[in-house]
Structures are given as C-alpha cells and as structure tokens.
C-alpha cells in the first residue's frame, strides 16, 4: 500500500495527535505515513473569542477541504472540534481510545479552585467551562483566553492570569501532567462533547484507508461519542454553547450525564440517563429531551440571543 498522507493542524498538541496516529498505524498495520501541516481558520485568528469567529468548524474546515481535494488521505481531529454536520463524502472510520475526559486547573501559585482568592483572574475560551465554574464560584473573574496550549501556560506562569482551565488529556499527552494544579471533578465541570477523544477522517470512497484505520477504532469510545453527539445535535448546540456531556460504559450499561448552564451560572439544568450500548443515539436524543423539558432550551435560546 502506498504511504498515506495525514493532515494535521500545526499546534503542538495537534502535531502530537497526528504523530500518535502515525505510530499506531505503523505498529498495527505496517503502513507508512507522512504528516502534512495545514493551517486552519481557527489557527489564523488567535485573538477573537471563538463564539465570534464561527465556533467548531473553524478548526477542521481546511482539513476537510484537503481531503475532498485529495491532497491528503486522512485528517486527525480532536472530536470536540468536529461539528455535528460534516460533508457526506467524508466519514470517521476510526475513533481512538479515549483519554481522561476531565478539565483541569493550572494556577499561578498552585492554589486549588475552591481556595482561589475572590476576584481571581481565570482564563478560558470556553463558554461551557466559564458557565459551570461560575455556577460553582460566581465571585471569580473569568476572562477569554485563546492560543495554543504552550501559549496559555506561559500566560498563567507569568502571572497574567491567576489560573487557567484546560483539557487534562491534552496536558497528559504532551507530558505536562506535572503542571496541573487540580483535575476538576465532573461534578463541577462536565467535559465538552468528545473531549479526550481523537477521530480520524477519510473519504468514504477510500476503502484501502478504511481497512487500515479500522485497526485503530475503539468500540467503547465510539459508542460514547455517538451518544454525546446525538445529544449535541438534538439540542442544536455548537462548540460555543454552555453544554457539557459525558457518556461511558459502567458494567453493561451506557451511562450519560449532561448539563446546560446559563453563561452567568445562575440557571443550571443537569440530568443523567442510561441505556443499553446498542441504543447510544436514542440515549443522546432522550437526554436532550429531558434537558429541554427541564429548561435547557430556554437557556440555549437566551445564549443565542445574547450573541446576536
């Protein structure tokens, strides 16, 4: 088989993920690959809040275009960056085994979330994180934060922020676990849909690529992701809405928790449901209805109105 071309964003974390996929493919199938860096809209616009520049698709649009133009054969994505709608000629033959789903706090002075001083400056570009953490600590001063992981870490290390919130999986992958002050309990902050998981996208017509990629697919992770994305789709939530969700297998059941929270943290709807693993889509849709009936729909409509 000819070498496969893997498309990736240029950030340090995206490069790690592409290299992980490259190594896995070689170890499991013997297929050679090369990594091609593609700059996405999300990488080009680093200063504006995500909510103002297009949300999820900005991190994968150019990669999908390269796939469709056949200048690459595979694209590696963080699942949390993938919109609910993707081009019909593309699909995801592999979802890799999920890493830690939790958010984590990195503070300048090593202070835990509960002990941060009143009015402490906390950086995060995620409305989901801001909303849930405001619900827990309304007194903190949450500020928008963009940039690659290393850029964000420098800002808290310099004291520009008292603390920042990032994905724990990203720091673990980069070997920076020691920088974490505190992994945040999912009781405080439920993760983004797909957080901690990597998916590989290819052309539907490329049967050869699909055959080798199937070796990397983790059924349990895929099942959880199907449930979470069904919830996201049913609630019509993009990247920049205050929605958190986490599905996982517990014994023989698929369990999912989800939360919708107003940006100021005052309105908070959280629910939990279970289903057999072969009913992942139905579980996501059911939990979306339960959340909507509990007030989530009006919260999300309010967020959309505020954004104009």
N, C-alpha and C positions, 0 to 999 in steps of 0.2 A: 504494500500500500504506500502511496506517495506521502511525504510528510504533510501534516495538517498545519494550517496557519491559524493560530489562536489570537483573536483580537482582544485587547485589554485597554482600559483607561491607563493613564500614566502615573497615577498616585502610587505612593509606596505600598499601600495596602492592596490596591488593585493588581499591582505587579506581583505581590506575594501570592495572591489568589491564582493568577494565571500560571505562575511557576509551580504552584501546588498541583494544578490540573495537569500541567506538562509532565511532571514527575510521576503522577498517578497513572497517566495514560501509558507512559513508557514501562513502568513497573508491571502493570496489569495486562498490557496488550503488546508491548514491544514497538508500538507505533512512535515514530519520530515526529516532533513538532517544532515549530518556531513561533515566537511571540511577536506580534506586531502591535505597537502602541498607537492608539487612536485618541485624539483629544476630543472630548465631548463638550457640549454646551455648558454643562454643569461645572466643568473644569476651567472653562474660559471666563466665566463670570463668578468671581470668588467673593465679591463684596456685598452683593444684594441678598436679602433673605430669600430662602427657597420659595416661600409662598408667593413671592412677587415675580419669579422668573420661570414658572412653569411646573414646579413640583417634580414628580417622579421621572417622567420620560427624558428629562434633560441629561441624565447620566447614561442613557443607553441608546438614544436615537441614532447617533452617528455609527455606533457599533452595528445596529440592525441594518442601517443603510449599506455598510460594508459587506455584511452577509448577503444581502439581496443583490449587490453588485458583484458578488463572488470574488472580492479582493481578500476575504478571509473565509475560513471554513467553520470556525467555532467562535463564539463570544462568551466570555466569562463574566457573570454578573453577581453582585450581591442581590439575593432575592428581594430584599426590602426596597431596592431601587426599581423593580420591574412593575410597570403599570398593569392594571387589570386587563387592558386590551393590548394585544401585540399583533403584528402582521400575520395574516393567515398562512403565508408561505413559510413561516418560521415556527419552531416549536422547541421544547426543552426535553431532550431525551435523557438528561441526567440531572438529578438534584443530589448533591453530595451530602454525606452525613453531617448533620447539624452540630455546630459547636455551642458553647454557652450562650443562652438567649438573653442574658441579663444586661441591663445598663450598669454603668459603674461611675463612681465619683472619684475625681482626681483633685485634691485640694492643695493649695499652695503651702499650707502649714501642717498638712497631714490631719486635718480636722474632719471628723465624721459629719454626715449630713445633719443629724439631729443636733450637733453641737456648733454648727456654723453660727457666727455672730448675726444678730439681727441686721438686715440690710446688706448682707454679704453679696458680692457680685458673682453670679453663677452664669457661665456661658454655655449655651446650647442653641443650635439652629433648628431644633425640632419642637414644633408646637405640642406634639404628644408628650415629650419629656417636660416641657415647661408647664403644661396644664396639670399633669399628675403631681409634679413636685410642688406646684403652687397649692394644690389641694392638701398636701402634707405640711408645707412650710410657706404660708402666704406672705410671710414677712421678708422673704429673700428677694433680691433684685436680679431678676432674670434678664439676660442680655443676649441678643442674637450673636451667634458665632459660626463663621464659615471657615473653610480651608481644610487642607489635608490633616491627617492625624498628627503628624510631627509639628505642623504649624500651630495647631490648637494646644498641644502640650507645651510648646515654648511660651505661649501666652499666659498659661497658668503658672509655669515655673518662674516667669519674670515678675509675677505679682499683678499683671494687668487684670486678671480675674482671681477672685478668692478660690474659686473651684470651677471645674467644667464637668460635663457629663458626656460620656462616650459609650460605644458598644464594647462590652468586655471581650467579646470574641475577636474584635479587631486588634486590641492590645495583646491578647494572648498569642495571636498568630504572628505578630511582629516581635515576639519575645520581650515585651514590655510589661508583663504582668506585675512586676515589682513596682511600677509607677502607680498602680491602683491604690487609692486610699481605702475604698469600700465598694464591694459589689452591692448593688441595690436590690433589695428583696422585690420579688414580683408582686408582693402585697402593696408595695409603694409605687412601683413603676413597671407596668406590663410592657413588654417589648413591642417594637413595630412588627407588623405582619412580615414574616420571612426573616426576621433578624437572626443572625448567626448561621444562615444557610447560604451556600453558593450553588448557582444553577448554570448549566452550560446550554447555550442556544445554538441551533444549527438549522439548515434548510430542510424542510420536510422532504424534499426530493433527494437528499444526500443519504442514501441507505447505508453506504460504507461508513460514513462518520457515525451514524446512529448505532451501528453494530458495535463499534469500539467504545462509544460513550456509555452504552448500556452497562458496561462493567463498573462504572463509577456511580451508578444510581443506587440510592439508599431508600428502600421502600417505606420504612417508618417515617423518615423525614419528608418524603414526597406526600405521604398521607396527611401529615400535619399541615404542610404547606397548602395542600388542596383545600382543607377546611378553613384555614385562615384567609386565603384569597377569595373563597366563596363568601365569607363574611364581609370582606372589604368591598367586593363587587356589589353585594346586596345593599350595602349602606352607601354605595357610590362614593367611597372615600378615597381620595388621592393620598400622596405622600404627606402633604401638609394639612392634615386634619388631626385633631386630638383623639386618635383611636389607637388603642393598644390591644394585642391579642396574642394568646399563646396556646397552641394545641400540642398535645403529646400523648403517647401511649402510657397508660397505667394498668398494668396486668393485661387484660384482654380488651380493655375499653379505650376508646379515643376520648380524651377529656379536653375541653377548651374553656378558657376564661377570656373575657373581653371587657373592655372599658371604653366609654366615651365620656369626655370631660370638657367642660367649657374652658376657654383659654385662661380665664381668671381663676379656675379651680373651684369655683363655688357650686357649679352643677356637676354632678358625678353619678354616672349610671354604670354599674358593674354587675355582670351576670356570669354564670357558669352552666355548662351543659355537657352531656356525654352521649355517645352513640357507638355502635359497632364500627370498626375501622373501614369497612366497605361502604359506609354511609357518610364519608367525610364532607362531601359537598352539601348534603342535606343538613349536617350538623352546623356548618357555617351559616347556611341560609336560615335555619331555625333560630340560632343565637342572634342573628341580625334582627329578626322579627321581635324577639324578646326584648332586645335593647331598644329598638324603635318604640315599642309599646311602653317602655319604661321612661321615655323622654329623650332618647338619643337622637331621634330625628330632628326635634326642635333645636337641640344643641348644635347639631351639624349645620342646620339651616342658618342659625344665628352666626356661626363662624363664616359661612359663605357670604352672608350679607355684609358682615364687617369687612371682608376682603374686597367687596365691590364686584 
